[in-house]
Amino acid sequence: MARSVGEIETLGSVWDSLMNPELSLFQSHRWNLLAAKFFGEREEPHFVFAENDNGAAILPAVIQTQSRTLSFAGESLLDYRDYLATGDHAPLMAAWQKLATLDLRLSITAISRMQAHIWERMPKTFFSIAPRLNSGQVTAEGFVQDHSRAFSRVRKLRRMGLHIIQHSGNASIVAEIYRLRTTQSTGTELFHDSLRAEFMVAVCRAEGSNCEIFSLEAGSTVVAALVTFRDADWRRCYTIFYDRGWARFSPGTSLLFEVVRRSLEQGISVDLMTGEQPYKMRMAESTQDLFKVSASVSEMHKLFPASVAADIAA
């Protein structure tokens, strides 16, 4: 059980070997290590690694300090929570049994791979959806035709002298985007918390060229910006910012429409990420259901009894 940043760092090579196409960048060692560095006082790392000759598993588990609840790392910032596993199920079951011995209730939001070995057997409730566009199902041309009004706004912004500029995660504009998001956020919004903004700047820097930022700029003014991450065949649209002084022109939504169009043109599928906002639903051609997994202490012991670990040790 890795309890410190240093111990989590040592799992890097085995962690990378367990990544597979069913997982997302949110399961990467980079994101989870940074989560442990930034949020260690809010969620105590209890990352579990188990292996035998035929398999291995990692659970990026944490104990939330205020609620004393078991969850997975990343505070509110990692979508599509999941464990990593390969080979037979014995190490995976042993890892979960280790968590059960902590005698804490479990709450993880949100899970997308409900058919996976562990998730299918655990108590769960519907949480939300992730609107998406699959490049194999919709073309850039068809998308423009279906949303002609939105693209007329894009053309209007261009006639007004605004330009779309693409940056990498290393660019200085990243810190500016999250500073602006923090400044304009209210107490109920995600990035009203400056530590979350600092985490995202660090993640963008770590992802480098896999982080693609699209900004809509008028001179030196950032009118809107979209932070995205390339994840295999997907572009995951993570953060939208817009200058509220330009709100009547819908610059954030217009920028998103254009980035979706470019993505489809490049053969890249688009994940609009968790949430059922009307502008996302207008764009999407499909959705991914997301669930919250919860289990009481007694349910954890029933699902992962101590005899599992004893059998494996034997």
Rosetta silent file (secondary structure, phi, psi, omega in degrees, C-alpha in Angstrom):
SEQUENCE: MARSVGEIETLGSVWDSLMNPELSLFQSHRWNLLAAKFFGEREEPHFVFAENDNGAAILPAVIQTQSRTLSFAGESLLDYRDYLATGDHAPLMAAWQKLATLDLRLSITAISRMQAHIWERMPKTFFSIAPRLNSGQVTAEGFVQDHSRAFSRVRKLRRMGLHIIQHSGNASIVAEIYRLRTTQSTGTELFHDSLRAEFMVAVCRAEGSNCEIFSLEAGSTVVAALVTFRDADWRRCYTIFYDRGWARFSPGTSLLFEVVRRSLEQGISVDLMTGEQPYKMRMAESTQDLFKVSASVSEMHKLFPASVAADIAA
SCORE:     score description
SCORE:     0.000 S_00000001
   1 L     0.000  116.991 -179.118    0.000    0.000    0.000 S_00000001
   2 E   -85.882  118.891 -174.611    1.599    3.248   -1.199 S_00000001
   3 L  -109.766   -8.718 -176.569    0.946    5.996    1.340 S_00000001
   4 L  -130.583  164.211  177.208    3.320    8.743    0.141 S_00000001
   5 H   -59.142  -42.791 -179.968    4.204   10.528   -3.089 S_00000001
   6 H   -60.184  -42.061  178.880    7.603    8.825   -3.069 S_00000001
   7 H   -67.783  -36.680  177.681    6.030    5.377   -2.801 S_00000001
   8 H   -67.504  -35.526  177.559    3.567    6.178   -5.584 S_00000001
   9 H   -59.173  -37.450 -177.482    6.461    7.327   -7.783 S_00000001
  10 L   -67.476  -15.190  179.957    8.056    3.872   -7.510 S_00000001
  11 L   -85.300   -0.003 -172.120    4.953    2.318   -9.114 S_00000001
  12 H   -51.893  -51.551 -174.800    5.511    4.229  -12.378 S_00000001
  13 H   -68.364  -44.606  179.466    6.825    1.418  -14.592 S_00000001
  14 H   -68.593  -34.741  177.394    4.385   -1.259  -13.440 S_00000001
  15 H   -59.529  -49.387 -179.126    1.564    1.298  -13.573 S_00000001
  16 H   -61.192  -33.911 -179.713    2.350    2.115  -17.213 S_00000001
  17 H   -69.787  -20.411 -179.557    2.415   -1.615  -18.058 S_00000001
  18 H   -90.937   -9.240  177.799   -1.154   -1.976  -16.769 S_00000001
  19 L   -67.471  141.504  179.576   -2.603    0.777  -18.947 S_00000001
  20 L  -147.518  167.928 -174.736   -4.805   -0.538  -21.773 S_00000001
  21 L   -61.266  -18.541  179.018   -7.219    0.874  -24.398 S_00000001
  22 L   -75.573  -17.144 -179.156  -10.238    0.391  -22.113 S_00000001
  23 L   -94.143  172.056  179.034   -8.829    2.963  -19.691 S_00000001
  24 L  -120.608  175.479  179.243   -8.470    6.716  -20.124 S_00000001
  25 H   -61.645  -18.681  178.911   -5.752    9.240  -19.404 S_00000001
  26 H   -69.807  -14.016  174.119   -7.401    9.761  -16.012 S_00000001
  27 H   -94.259    1.177 -175.810   -5.954    6.406  -14.950 S_00000001
  28 L   -68.109  154.725  176.698   -2.424    7.394  -15.960 S_00000001
  29 H   -61.944  -37.598 -179.201    0.414    7.472  -13.453 S_00000001
  30 H   -57.445  -52.340 -176.737    1.034   11.153  -14.305 S_00000001
  31 H   -64.803  -43.660 -175.621   -2.438   12.324  -13.296 S_00000001
  32 H   -72.360  -35.008  176.035   -2.657   10.194  -10.171 S_00000001
  33 H   -64.833  -44.024  178.198    0.834   11.092   -8.951 S_00000001
  34 H   -64.310  -36.870  177.273    0.050   14.786   -9.363 S_00000001
  35 H   -61.214  -41.203  178.430   -3.249   14.277   -7.532 S_00000001
  36 H   -65.154  -37.399 -179.880   -1.334   12.782   -4.606 S_00000001
  37 H   -68.344  -41.225 -173.960    1.088   15.732   -4.621 S_00000001
  38 H   -85.417  -37.662 -169.356   -1.598   18.425   -4.721 S_00000001
  39 H  -112.641   16.755 -176.324   -4.451   16.924   -2.721 S_00000001
  40 L   -57.597  -28.786  179.275   -2.651   14.752   -0.167 S_00000001
  41 L   -80.335  -19.363  179.552   -4.030   16.792    2.746 S_00000001
  42 L   -93.901  -31.743 -178.919   -7.596   16.414    1.473 S_00000001
  43 E  -140.824  110.342 -175.263   -7.399   12.757    0.477 S_00000001
  44 E   -73.148  123.257 -179.414   -4.814   10.503    2.082 S_00000001
  45 E   -64.486  132.214  170.887   -3.217    8.152   -0.482 S_00000001
  46 L  -137.790   54.538 -177.530   -3.800    4.445    0.108 S_00000001
  47 E   -68.687  129.997 -177.166   -2.821    3.210   -3.352 S_00000001
  48 E  -110.338  128.356  174.024   -2.859   -0.596   -3.427 S_00000001
  49 E  -118.902  128.114  178.322   -0.627   -2.692   -5.691 S_00000001
  50 E  -134.655  143.922  177.740   -1.060   -6.474   -5.793 S_00000001
  51 E  -153.285  156.766  166.482    0.494   -9.086   -8.072 S_00000001
  52 E  -140.294 -166.289 -176.708    1.162  -12.776   -8.491 S_00000001
  53 L   -69.040  -15.156 -173.250    2.712  -14.826  -11.288 S_00000001
  54 L  -119.096    4.242 -179.136   -0.419  -14.492  -13.431 S_00000001
  55 E  -178.929  175.067  179.517   -1.650  -10.956  -12.925 S_00000001
  56 E  -157.059  159.426  179.497   -1.443   -7.576  -11.243 S_00000001
  57 E  -153.502  150.285  173.674   -3.713   -4.744  -10.122 S_00000001
  58 E  -132.640  131.037  172.234   -3.532   -1.157   -8.867 S_00000001
  59 E  -114.149  114.310  179.245   -6.269    0.692   -6.994 S_00000001
  60 L   -79.612   61.611 -171.323   -5.579    4.477   -6.769 S_00000001
  61 E   -83.759  151.095  176.118   -7.471    4.622   -3.486 S_00000001
  62 E  -140.260  160.246  168.951   -7.626    7.494   -1.021 S_00000001
  63 E  -108.993  117.619  178.322   -9.312    8.276    2.273 S_00000001
  64 E   -69.968  122.532 -167.723  -11.147   11.593    2.113 S_00000001
  65 L   -67.481  -33.793 -178.050  -10.019   13.382    5.253 S_00000001
  66 L   -76.366  -45.517 -175.784  -13.243   15.246    6.062 S_00000001
  67 L   -92.586  -11.884 -174.130  -15.742   12.439    5.482 S_00000001
  68 L    52.606   49.099  179.275  -13.414    9.495    6.260 S_00000001
  69 E  -116.504  141.118  173.613  -14.716    7.825    3.119 S_00000001
  70 E   -75.557  137.163  175.521  -12.800    5.600    0.715 S_00000001
  71 E  -151.772 -166.785  174.851  -12.634    6.904   -2.836 S_00000001
  72 E  -111.348  154.060 -172.874  -10.226    7.126   -5.771 S_00000001
  73 L   -63.249  155.873  172.960   -7.600    9.846   -6.206 S_00000001
  74 L   118.673    5.972  178.576   -8.132   13.103   -8.038 S_00000001
  75 L    51.096 -123.751  179.827  -10.508   15.061   -5.809 S_00000001
  76 L  -102.403   14.716 -164.951  -13.220   16.406   -8.174 S_00000001
  77 L  -111.705   -8.970  178.790  -10.990   16.581  -11.240 S_00000001
  78 L  -105.587  113.129  177.136  -10.521   13.067  -12.620 S_00000001
  79 L   -81.372  163.759  173.654  -13.449   11.811  -14.681 S_00000001
  80 L    54.510   62.852 -178.745  -14.157    8.141  -15.411 S_00000001
  81 L   -63.966  150.033 -179.730  -12.602    6.640  -12.254 S_00000001
  82 L  -168.668  162.618  171.732  -11.220    3.137  -12.572 S_00000001
  83 L   -99.080  169.669  176.711   -8.762    0.573  -11.329 S_00000001
  84 E  -116.815  134.939 -179.452   -5.951   -1.008  -13.379 S_00000001
  85 E  -158.538  151.151  174.447   -5.661   -4.789  -13.718 S_00000001
  86 E  -147.721  155.944  177.683   -4.323   -7.504  -15.986 S_00000001
  87 E    77.727 -152.304 -177.445   -4.266  -11.304  -15.971 S_00000001
  88 L   -71.636  167.270 -170.845   -6.258  -13.390  -13.527 S_00000001
  89 L   -85.576   -5.408 -175.058   -8.516  -11.770  -10.950 S_00000001
  90 H   -59.586  -48.931  177.769   -6.747  -12.950   -7.789 S_00000001
  91 H   -62.014  -37.592  179.006   -4.498   -9.866   -7.329 S_00000001
  92 H   -62.307  -45.657  178.791   -7.437   -7.578   -8.106 S_00000001
  93 H   -65.301  -38.453  178.808   -9.604   -9.257   -5.481 S_00000001
  94 H   -63.873  -39.398  179.243   -6.733   -9.170   -2.972 S_00000001
  95 H   -63.771  -43.881  178.369   -6.281   -5.432   -3.547 S_00000001
  96 H   -66.444  -36.468  177.779   -9.970   -4.761   -2.922 S_00000001
  97 H   -63.221  -36.379  177.473   -9.891   -6.979    0.159 S_00000001
  98 H   -60.807  -41.170  177.005   -7.019   -4.851    1.477 S_00000001
  99 H   -65.311  -39.105 -179.072   -9.222   -1.776    1.149 S_00000001
 100 H   -60.314  -30.958 -179.075  -12.076   -3.551    2.897 S_00000001
 101 L   -69.030  -11.819  177.511   -9.858   -4.082    5.955 S_00000001
 102 L   -75.710  -11.060  176.045   -9.774   -0.293    6.452 S_00000001
 103 L    56.195   48.334  177.268  -13.401   -0.554    7.639 S_00000001
 104 L  -129.605  149.690  176.551  -14.589    2.539    5.777 S_00000001
 105 L   -72.726  157.497 -175.644  -17.510    3.085    3.456 S_00000001
 106 E  -114.536  138.215  174.826  -16.755    3.519   -0.243 S_00000001
 107 E  -148.570  115.859 -177.930  -17.990    6.226   -2.605 S_00000001
 108 E  -130.430  126.236  177.331  -16.560    6.675   -6.124 S_00000001
 109 E  -129.568  127.634    1.698  -17.877    9.041   -8.802 S_00000001
 110 E  -126.941  153.219 -176.331  -18.063    8.389  -11.716 S_00000001
 111 E  -108.655  135.931  178.699  -17.602    4.970  -13.317 S_00000001
 112 L  -111.207  -28.120 -176.419  -18.044    4.293  -17.041 S_00000001
 113 L   -90.657   69.175 -173.277  -16.875    0.657  -17.481 S_00000001
 114 L   -68.535  -15.261  178.181  -19.833   -0.936  -15.720 S_00000001
 115 L   -84.047   -5.626 -178.078  -19.132   -4.316  -17.362 S_00000001
 116 L   -65.805  155.385 -169.551  -15.728   -4.559  -15.670 S_00000001
 117 L   -52.516  -44.352 -177.880  -15.199   -7.436  -13.233 S_00000001
 118 L   -82.392  -47.553 -172.948  -15.473   -5.414  -10.012 S_00000001
 119 H   -62.196  -34.796 -176.678  -17.892   -2.661  -10.985 S_00000001
 120 H   -65.373  -21.448 -177.416  -20.578   -5.021  -12.271 S_00000001
 121 H   -99.713   -3.994 -174.385  -20.944   -6.603   -8.828 S_00000001
 122 L   -98.873  152.911  177.431  -20.943   -3.435   -6.709 S_00000001
 123 L   -63.757  136.548 -176.273  -23.915   -1.251   -5.629 S_00000001
 124 E  -152.087  157.064  175.083  -24.321    1.702   -7.971 S_00000001
 125 E  -134.508  151.938  178.111  -26.657    4.494   -8.985 S_00000001
 126 E   -64.069  136.365 -178.835  -26.904    6.533  -12.171 S_00000001
 127 E  -110.474  -55.996 -176.579  -24.877    9.744  -11.917 S_00000001
 128 E  -168.691 -169.491  174.766  -24.802   11.563  -15.259 S_00000001
 129 E  -128.953  161.684  172.787  -23.868   11.163  -18.901 S_00000001
 130 E  -117.448  106.747  178.286  -20.911   12.138  -21.047 S_00000001
 131 E   -67.626  141.646 -174.669  -22.058   13.503  -24.440 S_00000001
 132 E  -144.209  162.517  171.682  -19.833   12.388  -27.318 S_00000001
 133 E  -132.322  119.048  179.260  -19.314   12.477  -31.068 S_00000001
 134 L   -92.011  124.364 -176.485  -17.765    9.442  -32.733 S_00000001
 135 L   -62.533  -19.020  177.048  -15.820   10.328  -35.865 S_00000001
 136 L   -81.715  -10.706 -176.234  -16.989    7.056  -37.423 S_00000001
 137 L  -110.118  -19.442 -177.909  -20.629    8.076  -37.036 S_00000001
 138 L  -142.224  140.289  179.058  -20.672   11.747  -38.040 S_00000001
 139 L   -98.138  161.729  177.162  -18.663   13.774  -40.565 S_00000001
 140 H   -61.768  -40.423 -179.435  -17.407   17.332  -40.241 S_00000001
 141 H   -64.428  -43.679  178.785  -19.592   18.339  -43.191 S_00000001
 142 H   -65.172  -36.382  179.101  -22.678   16.774  -41.675 S_00000001
 143 H   -63.645  -43.350  179.390  -21.957   18.423  -38.340 S_00000001
 144 H   -64.255  -42.996 -179.787  -21.748   21.873  -39.979 S_00000001
 145 H   -63.097  -38.022 -178.678  -24.983   21.286  -41.895 S_00000001
 146 H   -73.289  -18.682 -175.918  -26.798   20.208  -38.727 S_00000001
 147 L  -131.002   48.617 -174.851  -25.599   23.292  -36.839 S_00000001
 148 H   -60.971  -35.082 -179.697  -25.550   26.008  -39.496 S_00000001
 149 H   -65.485  -40.663  179.310  -26.686   28.695  -37.047 S_00000001
 150 H   -62.812  -40.531 -177.306  -23.786   27.970  -34.698 S_00000001
 151 H   -76.637  -19.791  171.627  -21.285   28.229  -37.523 S_00000001
 152 H   -67.750  -33.022  175.594  -22.748   31.521  -38.674 S_00000001
 153 H   -68.657  -37.851  176.774  -21.724   32.833  -35.222 S_00000001
 154 H   -60.314  -45.368 -179.967  -18.232   31.432  -35.749 S_00000001
 155 H   -64.909  -36.144  179.514  -17.979   33.295  -39.065 S_00000001
 156 H   -64.622  -41.978  178.947  -19.265   36.480  -37.425 S_00000001
 157 H   -62.845  -37.769  177.255  -16.563   36.337  -34.761 S_00000001
 158 H   -65.665  -40.786  178.537  -13.927   35.953  -37.473 S_00000001
 159 H   -64.593  -25.598  178.383  -15.292   38.987  -39.329 S_00000001
 160 L   -80.121   -0.839  176.537  -14.958   40.903  -36.061 S_00000001
 161 L    96.341    9.204  178.683  -11.226   40.188  -36.146 S_00000001
 162 L   -84.390  145.156 -178.012  -11.049   37.289  -33.678 S_00000001
 163 E  -127.176  145.335  175.062   -8.610   34.475  -34.372 S_00000001
 164 E   -95.509  123.951 -178.680   -8.379   30.881  -33.137 S_00000001
 165 E  -121.516  137.657 -179.967   -4.888   30.013  -31.927 S_00000001
 166 E  -103.698  136.906 -179.669   -3.703   26.577  -30.819 S_00000001
 167 E  -128.984  162.669  173.105   -1.261   26.105  -27.907 S_00000001
 168 E   -97.305  172.167 -179.299    0.336   23.164  -26.115 S_00000001
 169 L   -64.102  -15.816  179.228    0.087   22.397  -22.417 S_00000001
 170 L   -84.073   -8.201 -173.369    3.459   24.067  -21.822 S_00000001
 171 L   -71.838  150.160 -178.625    2.229   27.487  -22.981 S_00000001
 172 L   -66.303  -20.483 -178.379    1.923   30.373  -20.538 S_00000001
 173 H   -64.054  -23.121 -177.774   -1.708   30.886  -21.572 S_00000001
 174 H   -61.035  -49.392  179.350   -2.695   27.811  -19.519 S_00000001
 175 H   -61.110  -37.232  179.616   -2.013   29.538  -16.196 S_00000001
 176 H   -65.882  -41.422  179.728   -3.864   32.624  -17.466 S_00000001
 177 H   -60.045  -48.235 -177.034   -6.929   30.572  -18.449 S_00000001
 178 H   -74.494  -26.085  173.119   -7.227   28.950  -15.032 S_00000001
 179 H   -65.494  -44.548  179.498   -6.498   32.248  -13.261 S_00000001
 180 H   -65.288  -39.787  177.583   -9.378   33.814  -15.157 S_00000001
 181 H   -62.190  -42.449  179.181  -11.640   30.828  -14.415 S_00000001
 182 H   -64.543  -41.747 -178.058  -10.825   31.114  -10.702 S_00000001
 183 H   -63.290  -40.534 -174.771  -11.439   34.876  -10.710 S_00000001
 184 H   -90.733   -5.539 -176.748  -14.850   34.648  -12.339 S_00000001
 185 L   -80.465  149.978  173.487  -16.057   31.522  -10.468 S_00000001
 186 L   -94.543  176.186 -175.021  -18.512   31.596   -7.582 S_00000001
 187 L   -62.919  -20.105 -178.727  -18.244   29.516   -4.426 S_00000001
 188 L   -92.539   -7.847 -175.373  -20.208   26.596   -5.928 S_00000001
 189 L   -89.742  153.461 -172.420  -18.120   26.262   -9.088 S_00000001
 190 H   -55.758  -48.114 -172.371  -15.289   23.784   -9.542 S_00000001
 191 H   -94.792   15.369  166.697  -12.470   26.257  -10.112 S_00000001
 192 H   -65.115  -23.323  177.039  -13.415   28.696   -7.383 S_00000001
 193 L   -84.526  111.247 -175.026  -10.888   26.530   -5.522 S_00000001
 194 H   -65.352  -27.673  179.328   -7.457   27.840   -6.571 S_00000001
 195 H   -65.555  -35.802  175.986   -5.724   24.554   -5.684 S_00000001
 196 H   -64.596  -40.199  177.813   -7.767   22.793   -8.341 S_00000001
 197 H   -63.693  -42.088  178.719   -6.695   25.412  -10.858 S_00000001
 198 H   -63.312  -39.056  176.966   -3.040   24.925   -9.882 S_00000001
 199 H   -60.097  -45.407 -178.124   -3.448   21.170  -10.299 S_00000001
 200 H   -65.715  -36.740  175.904   -4.806   21.589  -13.810 S_00000001
 201 H   -61.552  -41.723  179.076   -1.927   23.880  -14.805 S_00000001
 202 H   -66.765  -39.111  178.446    0.492   21.194  -13.599 S_00000001
 203 H   -64.335  -45.768  179.752   -1.420   18.465  -15.477 S_00000001
 204 H   -59.372  -42.186  179.157   -1.403   20.474  -18.709 S_00000001
 205 H   -63.938  -42.707 -179.568    2.340   21.016  -18.351 S_00000001
 206 H   -65.516  -35.485 -179.602    2.917   17.303  -17.696 S_00000001
 207 H   -76.308  -25.117  176.677    0.846   16.304  -20.737 S_00000001
 208 H    58.230 -121.016 -177.052    2.740   18.736  -22.984 S_00000001
 209 H   -69.975  -16.973  175.792    1.768   18.242  -26.625 S_00000001
 210 H   -76.054  -12.041  172.739   -1.035   15.841  -25.620 S_00000001
 211 E   -99.206  121.076 -178.248   -2.719   18.868  -24.074 S_00000001
 212 E  -119.580  120.575 -179.905   -4.151   21.090  -26.805 S_00000001
 213 E  -109.311  130.598  177.142   -5.522   24.508  -25.931 S_00000001
 214 E  -112.887  123.204 -179.675   -7.604   26.452  -28.427 S_00000001
 215 E  -119.035  142.551  174.948   -8.022   30.155  -27.711 S_00000001
 216 E  -105.661  113.606 -169.126  -10.239   32.717  -29.371 S_00000001
 217 E  -124.098  143.684  173.631   -8.363   35.980  -29.163 S_00000001
 218 E  -122.097   99.521 -173.727   -8.955   39.624  -30.012 S_00000001
 219 L    65.095 -122.845  179.806   -5.583   41.329  -29.882 S_00000001
 220 L   -94.466    3.107 -177.722   -4.196   40.604  -26.422 S_00000001
 221 E   -93.332  128.020  173.451   -7.603   39.641  -24.994 S_00000001
 222 E   -86.351  104.314 -177.055   -8.498   35.987  -24.490 S_00000001
 223 E   -78.906  -36.460  177.689  -12.181   36.027  -25.403 S_00000001
 224 E  -157.421  158.057  178.100  -12.622   32.266  -24.989 S_00000001
 225 E  -152.763  150.042  178.749  -10.484   29.188  -24.495 S_00000001
 226 E  -132.941  120.521  177.311  -10.903   25.435  -24.559 S_00000001
 227 E   -95.622  121.588 -178.928   -8.500   23.064  -22.782 S_00000001
 228 E  -128.100  161.711  176.805   -8.473   19.591  -24.373 S_00000001
 229 E  -130.870  131.329  172.978   -6.469   16.393  -24.024 S_00000001
 230 E   -80.616  129.013 -176.770   -5.640   13.888  -26.739 S_00000001
 231 E  -138.972   92.032 -174.254   -6.325   10.376  -25.480 S_00000001
 232 L    57.451 -119.928 -176.408   -5.733    7.745  -28.187 S_00000001
 233 L   -90.071   10.678 -176.086   -8.457    8.397  -30.819 S_00000001
 234 E  -114.505  148.817  165.118  -10.309   10.889  -28.617 S_00000001
 235 E  -111.699  115.473 -176.677  -10.066   14.593  -27.936 S_00000001
 236 E   -97.368  117.229 -175.505  -11.424   15.158  -24.431 S_00000001
 237 E   -87.959  104.006 -166.769  -12.792   18.699  -23.983 S_00000001
 238 E   -93.852  -50.852 -174.971  -12.019   19.451  -20.362 S_00000001
 239 E  -131.770  130.825  172.521  -12.348   23.186  -19.570 S_00000001
 240 E  -112.987  133.481  173.267  -14.190   25.993  -21.336 S_00000001
 241 E  -126.673  143.157  169.786  -13.572   29.620  -20.451 S_00000001
 242 E  -144.313  148.962  177.352  -15.148   32.729  -21.937 S_00000001
 243 L   -76.311  118.353 -174.124  -14.922   36.433  -21.171 S_00000001
 244 H   -65.695  -16.787  174.444  -18.354   37.398  -19.856 S_00000001
 245 H   -67.900  -18.393  178.582  -18.033   40.783  -21.490 S_00000001
 246 H  -105.520   13.598 -169.634  -18.441   38.943  -24.807 S_00000001
 247 H   -56.134  -35.506 -176.137  -21.275   36.711  -23.593 S_00000001
 248 H   -64.842  -16.066  179.337  -23.842   37.942  -26.143 S_00000001
 249 H   -96.569    1.453 -179.411  -21.659   36.477  -28.919 S_00000001
 250 L    48.854   52.890 -174.134  -21.489   32.976  -27.263 S_00000001
 251 H   -67.210  -36.614 -179.503  -17.694   32.799  -27.801 S_00000001
 252 H   -65.357  -47.978  179.068  -17.112   29.700  -25.648 S_00000001
 253 H   -65.340  -39.734  179.336  -19.799   27.633  -27.342 S_00000001
 254 H   -63.150  -41.781  177.570  -18.774   28.921  -30.768 S_00000001
 255 H   -62.720  -41.895  179.665  -15.165   27.928  -30.126 S_00000001
 256 H   -62.809  -43.213  177.148  -16.273   24.460  -29.013 S_00000001
 257 H   -56.620  -45.088 -178.149  -18.321   23.988  -32.183 S_00000001
 258 H   -66.951  -38.805  178.627  -15.293   24.879  -34.304 S_00000001
 259 H   -67.452  -37.743  175.556  -12.960   22.555  -32.364 S_00000001
 260 H   -62.358  -44.313  179.096  -15.465   19.711  -32.747 S_00000001
 261 H   -59.198  -47.133  179.689  -15.614   20.387  -36.491 S_00000001
 262 H   -62.171  -39.657 -179.282  -11.824   20.346  -36.787 S_00000001
 263 H   -62.326  -48.932 -179.757  -11.622   17.157  -34.746 S_00000001
 264 H   -62.371  -37.486  177.920  -14.112   15.316  -36.943 S_00000001
 265 H   -62.296  -32.875  179.418  -12.294   16.586  -40.025 S_00000001
 266 L   -87.371    0.339 -178.065   -9.098   15.037  -38.610 S_00000001
 267 L    77.252   23.526 -179.226  -10.854   11.733  -37.838 S_00000001
 268 L  -104.397  128.749  174.844  -10.716   12.352  -34.076 S_00000001
 269 E   -75.565  156.026 -173.468  -13.707   11.498  -31.871 S_00000001
 270 E  -123.407  127.770  174.937  -14.805   14.109  -29.324 S_00000001
 271 E  -106.697  115.863 -179.242  -15.683   13.609  -25.673 S_00000001
 272 L   -84.320   -0.007  172.695  -17.600   16.593  -24.277 S_00000001
 273 L    70.959  174.041 -170.256  -17.058   15.177  -20.776 S_00000001
 274 L   -58.269  131.076  175.253  -19.415   14.754  -17.828 S_00000001
 275 L   134.959  147.554 -176.922  -22.572   16.850  -17.830 S_00000001
 276 L  -111.923   35.403  179.315  -25.904   17.323  -19.576 S_00000001
 277 L   -60.163  142.234 -176.288  -25.603   21.009  -20.397 S_00000001
 278 H   -54.282  -39.767 -178.054  -27.930   21.979  -23.284 S_00000001
 279 H   -65.883  -32.714  176.186  -25.088   23.121  -25.557 S_00000001
 280 H   -69.294  -43.118 -177.375  -23.394   19.717  -25.172 S_00000001
 281 H   -66.154  -31.295  176.714  -26.603   17.822  -25.858 S_00000001
 282 H   -64.759  -35.301 -176.796  -27.187   19.837  -29.021 S_00000001
 283 H   -81.421  -36.435 -166.005  -23.807   18.760  -30.371 S_00000001
 284 L   -67.190  147.054  170.934  -23.673   15.123  -29.252 S_00000001
 285 L  -110.143   -6.550  176.519  -24.559   12.137  -31.409 S_00000001
 286 E  -157.779  169.685  177.837  -24.189    9.638  -28.549 S_00000001
 287 E  -139.673  155.049  174.466  -23.753    9.506  -24.781 S_00000001
 288 E  -113.421  122.443  177.364  -21.891    7.400  -22.216 S_00000001
 289 E   -71.778  140.429  179.169  -23.741    6.577  -19.004 S_00000001
 290 E  -124.061  144.401 -173.815  -21.800    7.264  -15.807 S_00000001
 291 E  -129.596  154.177  171.111  -22.503    5.783  -12.383 S_00000001
 292 E  -101.180  127.516  178.272  -21.696    6.382   -8.739 S_00000001
 293 E  -100.929  128.103  179.905  -20.461    3.314   -6.870 S_00000001
 294 E  -136.463  144.644  176.979  -21.174    3.193   -3.138 S_00000001
 295 E  -152.262  134.418  175.649  -20.740    0.485   -0.526 S_00000001
 296 L   -74.068  172.963  178.102  -21.129    0.430    3.236 S_00000001
 297 H   -60.437  -44.305 -179.267  -18.519   -1.156    5.499 S_00000001
 298 H   -66.299  -37.740  177.613  -20.590   -4.335    5.768 S_00000001
 299 H   -65.688  -38.500  177.054  -21.112   -4.461    2.003 S_00000001
 300 H   -61.676  -42.780  179.293  -17.362   -4.104    1.460 S_00000001
 301 H   -67.339  -34.225  179.032  -16.684   -7.032    3.802 S_00000001
 302 H   -70.847  -40.939 -179.776  -19.336   -9.127    2.067 S_00000001
 303 H   -71.524  -35.803 -174.832  -18.002   -8.348   -1.400 S_00000001
 304 L  -130.706   71.504 -175.880  -14.350   -8.781   -0.429 S_00000001
 305 L   -67.441  155.621 -178.277  -14.164  -11.178    2.532 S_00000001
 306 H   -59.530  -26.633 -179.054  -10.932  -11.754    4.422 S_00000001
 307 H   -62.200  -24.504  178.127  -10.827  -15.341    3.181 S_00000001
 308 H   -61.247  -50.436 -179.212   -9.890  -14.041   -0.281 S_00000001
 309 H   -64.511  -38.135  179.766   -6.558  -12.703    0.965 S_00000001
 310 H   -63.394  -40.613 -179.674   -5.956  -15.834    3.041 S_00000001
 311 H   -64.980  -39.983 -178.405   -6.517  -18.071    0.000 S_00000001
 312 H   -69.355  -42.242  179.044   -4.118  -16.008   -2.109 S_00000001
 313 H   -61.299  -36.156  179.103   -1.446  -15.946    0.600 S_00000001
 314 L   -68.495    0.000    0.000   -1.706  -19.713    0.870 S_00000001
